[in-house]
Amino acid sequence: MKKLMVIVVAGSLILSQKAFAQTPSSPNYSVPESGFSTGSNIDANSANFNSRVSFGDLAIGVGRSTNFSARPGFITPDEEFLELVVQTPSVDLGVLSTSTTGVGSSLFYVRSYINGDYVVSTGSPEPESESGALLSPISTAAASSLGVEQFGMNLVANTSPAVVGADPAEQPNSTFANGIAASGYDTSDIYQYNQNDIIARSGPIGEAWGQTNYTISYIANISGITEAGTYTMDQDIIVTATF
């Protein structure tokens, strides 16, 4: 019986971007955060506590047009950012045979604020053995199939070939974040892998915000002629702002 082991190593990339709003100021004074409201205070302090409070803001939420967007409200940071953190450093899909499927999962999250849309892509080729053999990727989304050489993944909850993965989870809910799995990686029990594919993105409303937790589910199968060995993959996960 021919066996092989597949190990996926996930890399992390943190991309931070900064933009600054103009601060009202004079030679002697400045107002770092201004608002037209009642009862708001950036620094409400006591001996033991510090808070930022706002009561009766004239407007809150998101306003947008074709070319601009705004987040009115007294306590709104004026600095944009985009961050990606990989939480699972490695994934072992185990020892495979023609009658078993290797399965594993990893976690990462994206946090963003007023940076426009974002996309998350995977920049690495499929797993490779010590001798240079490549495990055939699923180039067009398909189900796992025993006895067929395959490597694929998705970013949703699955029940086949095993219970693994989870749907993108906005923190604490969709009111505060809007990340989604990308096409080809967004269907339960269907897997795909192509180098440089977009695997996740901010939602369709035209502006990214908040933190979304993503779970990558991996599957691997071999055929009777798959070369034996240990297959590894150093996966580069990349987040890019798309204004």
C-alpha positions, -999 to +999 in steps of 0.1 A: +000+000+000+015+033-011+014+061+015+024+097+017+022+125+042+011+160+034+021+190+057+009+225+050+028+254+066+009+287+067+028+319+066+015+352+079+015+387+064+004+418+082-003+448+060-010+480+078-020+511+059-024+546+073-043+577+063-049+608+084-078+632+085-071+669+089-071+681+125-087+715+132-059+736+147-044+770+153-009+781+164-019+775+200-047+749+200-059+718+183-090+696+184-078+660+177-114+646+175-143+669+170-180+664+169-214+681+170-233+663+197-244+664+233-227+649+263-197+633+246-163+630+261-131+614+247-115+610+282-138+605+311-114+596+339-115+587+376-088+572+399-095+537+386-112+539+352-109+556+318-137+557+292-149+573+261-186+582+261-210+596+237-247+606+242-270+620+215-247+620+184-265+637+156-255+609+132-238+575+134-232+546+110-220+547+074-228+572+047-215+568+011-217+580-024-201+567-057-167+582-048-167+588-010-177+572+023-180+585+058-185+572+093-201+599+114-200+598+152-181+613+179-158+584+188-145+573+154-107+568+148-093+589+119-067+563+110-074+534+086-057+499+089-057+465+073-043+435+092-040+397+086-029+373+113-024+335+108-032+317+140-023+281+129+014+277+121+012+242+105-013+216+095-006+178+092-029+160+068-016+127+080-005+095+061-026+089+030-036+058+011-059+053-019-087+045+006-082+075+030-084+112+026-061+136+044-081+163+062-070+194+082-078+230+090-061+262+099-073+296+112-066+332+103-084+365+107-085+399+089-092+431+107-099+463+087-112+498+092-122+524+065-097+511+041-120+503+012-125+466+001-099+439+006-091+405-010-072+375+005-052+354-018-030+323-016+004+327-033+020+293-031+021+263-054+005+230-044+023+205-020+056+191-033+076+160-023+113+158-016+119+146-051+100+174-067+067+156-074+036+179-071+002+168-057-023+176-084-045+206-073-083+207-079-082+235-105-120+237-109-141+233-077-151+197-071-159+172-044-132+150-027-128+117-046-110+087-032-084+071-055-080+103-075-049+125-068-062+158-054-053+187-033-079+214-024-094+236+002-123+258+010-133+284+037-167+270+049-181+243+071-180+208+056-194+173+063-176+154+036-151+137+035-152+147+072-167+172+095-142+200+093-140+238+089-164+266+097-181+295+078-164+329+080-173+344+114-178+381+117-169+394+152-191+397+171-217+395+142-224+408+107-233+442+121-197+448+129-178+430+101-184+417+066-158+392+054-169+363+031-153+333+013-146+339-023-161+321-053-147+286-057-140+284-019-175+292-006-194+259-011-196+232+016-179+199+006-166+214-026-128+222-028-104+240-051-068+251-053-050+274-077-019+294-070-027+331-066-065+325-063-085+349-042-099+328-014-117+355+007-128+391+005-147+418+022-185+418+016-203+432-014-213+465+000-182+484-011-164+490+022-145+466+045-147+469+083-143+449+115-127+415+121-137+383+103-123+349+114-117+325+086-111+287+087-093+270+058-102+233+053-077+212+034-082+178+017-057+156-001-062+123-019-038+101-038-041+076-067-024+043-073+004+060-092+010+090-069+047+091-060+054+081-024+071+106-001+065+135+023+047+164+006+050+199+020+037+234+012+047+267+026+015+286+021+017+324+017-016+341+026-018+377+014-043+404+021-045+434-003-066+466-001-087+472-032-099+508-031 
